[in-house]
Every structure is written in structure tokens, then in C-alpha cells.
Amino acid sequence: MERIGLFIDGANVYAAAKRLGWNFDHRKILEHFAGYGALYNAFYYTAIPLPMDDKQKRFIDALTYMGYTVRTRPLRETADENGDTSRRASLDIELVTDLLSTEGRYDVAVLLTGDGDFERPVEVLRARGKRIVVACIPEMTSYELRNAADEYVDFKDIRASVERPGYRLPSEAQGARERADGGRPFYASVALSDSDDH
């Protein structure tokens, strides 16, 4: 039986969910991709605003309880030349580090991301005999990453297996209204959980 390593780019999956208009059940994601063989580990990468509120902490705790190894980095605020501020954090280095440092423990790496930055690590792993599965939506998946992988899975094709029924994400317009009203913007760790889910 093949050993599976699951690597989830939380921000990318959240962005895909907003485009799709439906949300993911992270327990079902584990179960679905564990069906590929014997799940060695599942890593989840997400940025967190500081200070972290209770809802965000509950989400990370729930992921950990499900069996995920959660990697976080704080969101950092930056200003561009026009003075407009944005908050972002990249966990690409953490994901690539885990991909390469744990390669002896899996036969198949499943990456839930469409980010083309992972093309080269994927090529390296394939050269070392690993099978790579990339899962995302076509409109958010770089051609280079899709071409480098052994198999591509469109989230739309596995919706029945991984959807969290009855839970809809706020639209971009609603999020903009909340920010204008002084509310906190949505982040991956907030929008993907609620208190009664786990």
C-alpha cells in the first residue's frame, strides 16, 4: 500500500472555495485522500492575524485534533508606494521544507494548491521516484505546476466527497462591506470553521 503525504496550502484552498461558492470539510479531505493509500501525515499551512481570536484558535485546534500538523505564520502588514496597506504571509518555504524533509516517509505527495512556485520542488520529487498529485481548480492552477504533477484533481470533481454541506462562504462584496463597517476581514482560519463543527 502506498504511503500518502498530504500538504494543504490553506490560503489557496480558501480562495478556491470562495470562487466555487462552497466550503470544504477538512475531516472529509483527510478521509478522501487517505483513500489513496496509507496516510503518513497531513500538513496544513495558514497565516494568522495577531492577536489570534478565539474563533481562529478553535479552528487551528480542530485541525490539530483531526490529525493535521498545522504550520502557521503571522500576517504582516506592508504598505505600497501609494500608502495602501495589505496583510500577507507566505508559507511556501514551510511547505517545501516539509515536502523535502519528509520524502522518505511517503510514496505519493498530494498538494492542495495551484501555486506555480511549487513546480521545481515537484520536479525534484518526481526525479526521486515520488508520485505527485495536485488538487485545485483549473482557473487557479498554474500550467507549470499542473504539467509537473503526475495527476491533477479538480475540486469540482470531488465535491461530493469533500464539501461541507450547508455552509456558505461570505461573498467578496459582503467581506468588503464588513471591512468598510470596521469589522475584521475574513482569513482562512476564520471562515472555514464555526464553533459547533467539532
PETAHU-V669967 format. One record per residue. SS is DSSP state (H for helix, E for strand, L for the rest). PHI is phi in radians with two decimals (* if undefined). NEAR is the number of other ideal C-beta (glycine too) atoms within 8 Angstrom. Layout:
((SS;PHI;NEAR) (SS;PHI;NEAR))
//
This chain:
((L;*;4) (L;-1.27;9) (E;-1.57;12) (E;-1.95;15) (E;-1.99;15) (E;-1.91;13) (E;-2.27;15) (E;-2.00;13) (E;-1.44;13) (H;-0.98;14) (H;-1.14;11) (H;-1.19;13) (H;-1.16;14) (H;-1.10;12) (H;-1.09;9) (H;-1.14;13) (H;-1.07;12) (H;-1.13;9) (H;-1.19;9) (H;-1.28;10) (L;1.50;6) (L;-2.39;10) (L;-1.92;11) (E;-1.76;11) (L;-1.74;9) (H;-1.22;12) (H;-1.21;7) (H;-1.19;12) (H;-1.06;13) (H;-0.99;14) (H;-1.12;9) (H;-1.09;10) (H;-1.37;12) (H;-1.15;10) (L;-1.16;6) (L;-1.33;9) (L;2.92;11) (E;-1.81;8) (E;-1.24;11) (E;-1.35;9) (E;-2.82;10) (E;-2.24;13) (E;-1.84;14) (E;-2.20;12) (E;-1.99;14) (E;-2.60;14) (E;-1.50;15) (E;-2.27;13) (L;-1.33;11) (L;-1.98;6) (L;-1.29;4) (L;-1.42;9) (L;-1.51;8) (H;-1.07;5) (H;-1.13;11) (H;-1.14;13) (H;-1.11;9) (H;-1.09;11) (H;-1.10;12) (H;-1.14;14) (H;-1.09;8) (H;-1.13;12) (H;-1.05;11) (H;-1.09;10) (H;-1.09;7) (H;-1.20;10) (L;2.08;6) (E;-1.32;12) (E;-1.65;9) (E;-1.72;11) (E;-1.94;12) (E;-2.21;10) (E;-2.46;10) (E;-1.25;9) (L;-1.21;12) (E;-1.97;7) (E;-1.61;7) (E;-2.26;8) (E;-2.07;6) (L;-1.57;7) (L;-1.12;3) (L;-1.56;4) (L;1.55;6) (L;-1.31;6) (E;-1.75;7) (E;-2.48;7) (E;-2.08;10) (E;-2.71;8) (L;-2.69;9) (L;-1.86;6) (L;-1.96;15) (H;-1.01;9) (H;-1.10;7) (H;-1.10;10) (H;-1.13;15) (H;-1.12;10) (H;-1.04;8) (H;-1.17;12) (H;-0.97;15) (H;-1.43;10) (H;-1.35;6) (L;-1.89;11) (H;-1.03;11) (H;-1.28;3) (H;-1.80;8) (L;-2.39;12) (L;-1.79;8) (E;-2.21;14) (E;-1.80;14) (E;-1.85;12) (E;-1.92;14) (E;-1.67;12) (L;-2.98;14) (L;-2.09;13) (L;-1.22;10) (H;-1.13;9) (H;-1.09;5) (H;-1.60;14) (H;-0.99;12) (H;-1.14;6) (H;-1.02;10) (H;-1.10;15) (H;-1.08;9) (H;-1.09;9) (H;-1.14;13) (H;-1.12;12) (H;-1.12;6) (L;-1.62;7) (L;1.62;4) (L;-1.50;11) (E;-1.68;10) (E;-2.07;14) (E;-1.99;14) (E;-1.93;15) (E;-2.21;11) (E;-3.00;14) (L;-2.04;12) (H;-0.95;6) (H;-1.23;5) (H;-2.03;10) (L;-1.92;12) (L;-1.19;9) (H;-1.01;7) (H;-1.08;8) (H;-1.20;16) (H;-1.08;11) (H;-1.18;7) (H;-1.34;10) (L;-1.40;12) (L;-1.37;6) (E;-2.53;8) (E;-2.11;9) (E;-2.08;9) (E;-1.50;10) (H;-0.91;12) (H;-1.08;7) (H;-1.34;6) (H;-2.01;11) (H;-0.90;10) (H;-1.05;5) (H;-1.55;8) (H;-2.18;11) (E;-1.30;11) (L;-1.72;10) (L;-1.09;4) (L;1.33;4) (L;-2.03;8) (L;-1.86;7) (L;-1.40;11) (L;-1.17;8) (L;-1.26;6) (H;-1.03;6) (H;-1.11;6) (H;-1.11;8) (H;-1.08;11) (H;-1.14;8) (H;-1.11;8) (H;-1.09;12) (H;-1.15;9) (H;-1.13;6) (L;-1.45;6) (L;1.59;4) (L;-1.31;6) (L;-1.35;7) (L;-1.21;8) (L;-1.41;9) (L;-2.16;13) (H;-0.97;11) (H;-1.30;15) (H;-1.54;12) (H;-1.30;11) (L;-1.64;12) (L;-2.55;12) (L;-2.47;6) (L;-1.17;6) (L;-1.73;3) (L;-1.37;7) (L;-2.19;6))
//
